[in-house]
Amino acid sequence: MLIDVGDTRLHVTERGAGELTLFVLHGGPGLDHTMFGSHLDALGDRVRLLLVDERGTGRSEPSAPETWDLTHHAADLEAMAGTLGLERYAVLGHSYGAFIALQHAVDFPGRPAATIVSSGIPDARFLAHVEQALAAFEPVELREQVRASWANEAHARTQEDVAALLSDQLPFHFADPRDPRIDDLRAALGDAVYGPDVLRAAATEDYGAIAVEGRLAEVTHPVLVLAGRQDRTCPVAAAEAMAQGLPDSELVVFEHSGHMAFIEENDAYVAAVRDFLERRAGA
């Protein structure tokens, strides 16, 4: 369905039949909800999953480029909740979606029943970790492939460009760069509708200027922070900083995962989210 957020309409795929609505925000920027595949569907007995194509991406309607920032993305969540008449809802954001979820938490404290920040960071300073991790990335033969994919984000122009960049980058995002599930994910993304303009803009504008670390104390609702111990993009140190700065937080670290814990340790990931939502949001 398409949900009105004022200046545009966002595409949302609905799954599950639980009473509590859980907005799910994909990574990227420039990807769409298909990155989750069916990996979160097991939560459907507890929550109503609304997988969002963020503004400018996927099957959402066009929006002005000047609105492709974290503040507008965060406001979109509140607008969707209003359009749907939701008094209670929760938010789960992964990677770039985690930046949005955290921005929403500080901009609208207390509005969601709970927020889940999955593989995120609270400040752009943590992005320095990417260069450090890339310099040590093995196998060596994949290092230049991944390095080039990061550099070429600023030049993405077509759907094919984004698909190729993502494919080249995926080994960096798994704890095991040879994980056979990387090919499974590539195949699953065959139906994705990418946003090359959104990716290009983000890559040239510091990915939305992530800067909420100093505002974490403003959040009044419970937040679950999820991290992969071997994440080369959003380090555990960033997750720990969030957990320490948020007044009501819980931290779960998946020891055998990189950036894609919802795939790499799916059972444990789903169990952690389910437990948190049952205890803290009444799912």
N, C-alpha and C positions, 0 to 999 in steps of 0.2 A: 504494500500500500504506500501511498504518498501522503506525508503529513505536513501540514502547513506550519511554517515557522516564521511567517511574516513576509519576508522578502523573497522566499522561495519555498519549494516543497522538497522534503527529503524522503528518499526511498527507504522503506523498512520491510524486512522479512520477518514474519511472526512464526514462532515455534513454541511448543509447550502449552500447558494448560494450568499452570499454577496461578494462585491469586495475586501474588506479588509480581509486578512488572519489573523486569531487569533490562535496561538499555545496555546494549553491547556495542562497543566502539572499536573499530578495526585499526590496524597499524598502517604504516605508510610514512608520510602522507602520500596520497595518490592511489592507494589500494582500495578494496571494497570489502563488504562483509563476507565474501566467499572464502576469504583466508581462513575462517574458522571451520569450514566444512561442516561436519557433524560432531565435532569434538566437544561441543558444549551441550549437545542435545539431551544428554542424560540428566541435565538439570531441569528438564521440562516438566517433571512431575512436581516440582516445588515452585518454579517460577514461570512466568510468561516471558519468553525471550523475544526481545525486539532488536534484531540485528540491523544496525543503522549504516547506510551509505552516507558518510559525512559530506558536508557541503562541497560541491565541486567535483565529487567523485562518484563512481558507480552509476547507478540508475537514478540518482537524484537529479532534480531539475537544475538548470544553470543558475549561477549566482555570481555576483560581482567579485572580481579578484581581490579588491581591497577588503573583502569580508573573510578571506581565507586565513584567519588568525585564530589563536586559541580562545580569545575572548568571545568571538562570534560563535565558534564551535560550542563553547560552554553554554552560551545563551540559548543555542538551539535545543539543548536538552530540556531546559526549562520551558521553552516554547512548545516543544512536543508534548511535554507533560500537561501543559495547559490545554492544548488542542484536544488531547485525549481525555481530559477531565480527571487526571490522576492526582489524588491527594498524597498517595504513598508510592514510592518507586525506589529502585536501587540502580546503581550504575557500575558497569564493569568496563574498563578500558585497557587495551593491551598495546604496548609500545607507543606509537604516536597517539593512539586512543587513550593511553594512560595519562599522557600529558593533558589531554582534554578533560578526562575524568577528574584529575587533580585540580585543574583550573576551575572546573565547575564546583568542586568541593569548597574552594576558598572564596569563590564569587557568590555562591548560594549556600552558605553553611546552614545545616539543619534541614534543608529541603529534601534531599534524598534520605531514605531510611538508612542507607549504607552506601559506601563507595568501595570499589575494589580496584586497586592500582596494580596492574600486572606488567612487570618489566618496564618500569618507568623511571623518570628522574625528576627532581624538583627544581633543578636549575641547569642552565646550559653549560655550566662549568664542568659538569660530569661528562660532557661529550669529548673532553680531552682523552678520556679513557679509550675511545675508539682508535685513535692513532697509536696509542701504546699497545693495544691488543693486536692491531693490524701488523705492527712491526715484528711481533713475536708469533704471528699466525703461521701454523703449519697444517697441512703440508705446504712446503715452499711453493710448489707449482700452482697452488690455488691463490697464493698471496697477491700476485699482480692482478689476477682476475677480479678479486674482490676489491682491491684498491681502485682499479679502473672503474668498477661499477659505482663506487661512492663518488668518484670525480665526475662521472658522466651524468649523474642525476641532474646537474644544473643545465644539461643540454637535451633532456628528454623532450621529444616533440610528438611522438605517436604512441598508440597502444603497444605496438611492437617494441618500441624503445623501452617502455617501462617493464614489459614482460621479460625482456632480455636482461635488463639490469637486475631485476629481482631474482631471476634464475641464477645469475652469476654470483649474487650476494648470499644466497641461502646457506651455503656451507659455513659461512662466518657466524650464522645465527644458531647453529646447532652445536651442542657440546662436542659431538663427533662429526667432523666435517664430511665424513663418508657415510653418515647415517642413511640407510636405505629409505627412510621415510621422507628424505628430501625430494626424491623423485616422485613419491606419492603426492607430496604437496604441489609440486610442479604440475602434475596431471590434474589435481583437483582445482587448480587455478585457471583451468582452461576456459571457464565461463566468466572469468572476472572482467569487469569493465573498469579500466584504469583511468586515472586523472593525470595525464602527463603535465598539463599546465600547473596543476596544484603541486606536483612533485618538484617541478622546475622552480616555482616560486619559493617553496620552502627551502630548497637546497641553496638558494641564493640569499635567503633572509634568516639564516640561523635557525631554521626549523621552528619558527614561531616565537623566538625569543623566550624560551622557557625560563621563568623567573618567579616562582612562588614560594621558594624556600623560606623567605622571611615572613610569609603569611600563614604558615601551616598552623600556628596556634589559634587562628581564627575559626578553624573547622570545629564544629560542635557535634557532629554525628560520627558514628564509628566507621573506621577505615581499615580495610584489610590490604596489606602490602605483600605482593607476591614477587619473588625473584628467583632466578636460576643462579646457582653458585658459579657456573662457568659462563655466564653471560658476558660477551665481549662488547656489547653495545650499551647496556644499562647495568652498571656494576652493582654488586651487593652493597657497596659503600653508599650508593645513592638510596637504596632501599632502607638501609639502616638510618640514614639521615632523615628520611621521611618518617620512619617509625618513631624516632626520637623527638621529632618536631611536632607531630600530631598529638593532640591531647588524648584521644581515644583510638588507639591503633593496635593492630596485631600484625606480626611479621611471620611469614612462612617462606623458608628458603628451600628450594628443591635442589638437592645435592648433585643430581646427575643430569641437570638441564643447563642449556644455554639460554638463548633468548626466547625459545619456543616451548616453554614448559607445558603449555596446554596440549602440545603434541607429544613431547619427549617423555613426560610423566603424567599422562592424561588421567589415569585413575586417581593418583594423589592430588592432582590439581582440582579435579571435579569434586573430590571429597572435601578438600579445604574450603572451596567456595560454598559448597552445600552446607557444611557445618557452620560456617560463619553466618550465612544468611538465615539459617534456622535459629541460631542462638541470638543474633543481633538485630535481625529484621523481621522475625516472625514468619519466615517463608515456610 
